[in-house]
């Protein structure tokens, strides 16, 4: 896990990224331990301990640990540029008022380009987790992120498809 931290945190800055638990709007930082100089994350240690001796470590097999592990997997998928177009196609990634082809064009060669000036965030929303891509020029405050990820936000316009 230290090798993953060395490689991926430098490029994706996973240690500072969070996903939302959409059931209670709680922020989950799956890789926060990397930012604290710790490795691996607590959920990874729990998983490994249970994997190697499930009877001795059964108290570590918790819903919280599993939920954070799933949040980590979700975060890895939504920050992977190769997965971005697929997630747009299956209506997991969207942007209000933008057709899929335009949202896909925001993913360039190395990283998802969300630095354009906009008030319309690009977001990822599933039944459990949500994520809003950061915008360094015009950052979205938490209340905007929660509003975009709200069940009341039914998604982007699908009628503009090409």
matplotlib code that plots the C-alpha trace (Angstrom):
import matplotlib.pyplot as plt

x = [0.0, 3.0, 3.9, 0.3, 0.5, 3.8, 2.6, -1.1, -1.3, 1.2, -0.9, -4.5, -4.1, -6.4, -5.5, -7.4, -10.4, -13.7, -16.9, -20.4, -22.5, -25.7, -27.8, -26.7, -24.5, -21.5, -18.1, -15.9, -12.1, -11.1, -7.4, -7.0, -4.5, -2.1, -2.1, -1.3, 1.8, 0.2, -0.1, -2.3, -5.7, -7.5, -10.1, -7.3, -5.6, -9.0, -9.5, -6.0, -6.3, -9.7, -8.3, -5.3, -7.1, -10.9, -11.6, -9.0, -9.9, -13.7, -14.4, -12.7, -15.2, -17.5, -20.0, -18.1, -14.8, -16.6, -18.3, -15.0, -13.4, -16.3, -15.9, -12.2, -13.1, -15.7, -13.1, -10.5, -13.1, -14.3, -10.8, -9.6, -9.6, -10.1, -13.3, -14.8, -16.4, -18.0, -19.5, -20.9, -22.4, -24.2, -25.6, -23.5, -21.5, -23.3, -23.6, -26.8, -27.7, -24.8, -25.1, -23.0, -20.6, -19.7, -19.2, -17.0, -14.9, -13.9, -11.7, -8.4, -5.3, -4.1, -6.7, -10.3, -10.3, -12.7, -10.8, -13.1, -15.1, -18.5, -21.1, -22.4, -20.4, -19.6, -20.9, -21.0, -24.1, -25.0, -27.5, -24.9, -22.1, -21.7, -18.7, -18.3, -15.2, -13.2, -13.0, -9.9, -11.0, -14.5, -14.6, -18.0, -18.9, -20.3, -23.9, -23.7, -22.2, -25.0, -27.6, -26.2, -26.1, -29.6, -32.3, -34.2, -31.6, -32.8, -29.7, -28.6, -30.5, -30.5, -32.5, -29.5, -27.7, -26.0]
y = [0.0, 2.3, 2.0, 2.9, 6.0, 7.1, 6.8, 7.6, 10.3, 12.4, 12.4, 12.1, 13.7, 11.0, 11.9, 15.1, 14.0, 12.9, 11.3, 11.9, 9.2, 10.2, 8.7, 11.3, 13.8, 12.8, 13.3, 10.3, 10.7, 7.1, 7.9, 10.6, 8.5, 9.0, 12.7, 12.1, 10.2, 6.9, 4.0, 2.1, 3.5, 2.1, 0.3, -1.4, -2.6, -3.9, -5.8, -7.3, -8.3, -10.0, -11.7, -13.2, -14.3, -13.8, -15.5, -13.5, -10.2, -10.6, -7.3, -5.4, -6.7, -3.8, -2.0, 1.2, -0.3, -1.9, 1.3, 3.3, 0.6, 0.9, 4.7, 4.3, 2.1, 4.6, 7.4, 5.4, 4.8, 8.4, 9.9, 7.5, 9.3, 6.0, 5.2, 8.8, 8.3, 5.1, 6.6, 9.4, 6.9, 5.0, 8.3, 8.2, 11.3, 14.4, 18.1, 20.1, 21.3, 19.6, 16.7, 13.6, 14.5, 17.8, 16.2, 13.6, 16.3, 17.6, 14.6, 15.2, 13.1, 13.1, 14.5, 15.5, 19.2, 20.9, 24.2, 26.1, 28.9, 27.5, 27.4, 24.1, 21.4, 18.0, 15.4, 11.6, 10.2, 6.7, 5.3, 5.3, 7.7, 11.1, 13.1, 16.6, 17.3, 20.2, 23.4, 25.4, 28.7, 28.6, 26.1, 24.7, 25.1, 22.1, 23.3, 23.5, 20.0, 18.6, 20.4, 18.9, 15.4, 15.8, 13.4, 16.4, 16.9, 14.4, 14.7, 16.4, 16.7, 13.3, 14.6, 16.3, 13.0, 12.6]
z = [0.0, 0.5, -3.1, -4.1, -1.9, -3.4, -7.0, -6.9, -4.2, -6.0, -9.2, -7.9, -4.5, -3.1, 0.5, 0.3, -1.7, -0.3, -1.3, 0.1, 1.8, 0.1, 2.9, 5.4, 3.4, 5.5, 3.8, 3.7, 3.2, 2.3, 1.9, 4.6, 6.4, 3.5, 4.2, 7.8, 6.8, 7.7, 5.4, 4.8, 5.5, 8.5, 6.4, 4.5, 7.7, 8.9, 5.6, 5.7, 9.4, 8.7, 5.6, 7.4, 10.5, 10.4, 13.7, 15.7, 14.0, 13.6, 15.5, 12.7, 10.1, 10.5, 8.3, 8.8, 7.6, 4.6, 3.8, 3.8, 1.6, -0.9, -0.7, -1.6, -4.6, -5.7, -5.5, -7.4, -10.2, -10.5, -10.6, -13.3, -16.6, -18.5, -16.7, -17.0, -20.5, -19.5, -16.3, -18.5, -20.9, -18.1, -16.6, -13.4, -14.3, -15.5, -15.5, -15.6, -19.0, -20.8, -23.3, -22.8, -25.6, -24.0, -20.5, -22.1, -23.8, -20.4, -19.9, -21.6, -21.9, -18.3, -16.0, -15.9, -16.9, -14.6, -14.3, -16.6, -15.2, -14.4, -11.7, -13.0, -11.3, -12.9, -10.5, -9.9, -8.3, -7.4, -4.9, -2.1, -3.0, -4.6, -5.8, -7.2, -9.2, -7.8, -9.7, -8.7, -10.3, -8.8, -5.9, -5.0, -1.3, 0.5, 0.3, -3.5, -3.6, -1.4, -3.6, -6.8, -5.2, -3.7, -4.8, -6.0, -8.7, -11.2, -13.4, -16.6, -19.8, -21.7, -24.6, -26.1, -27.0, -30.3]

ax = plt.figure().add_subplot(projection="3d")
ax.plot(x, y, z, "-o")
ax.set_aspect("equal")
plt.show()
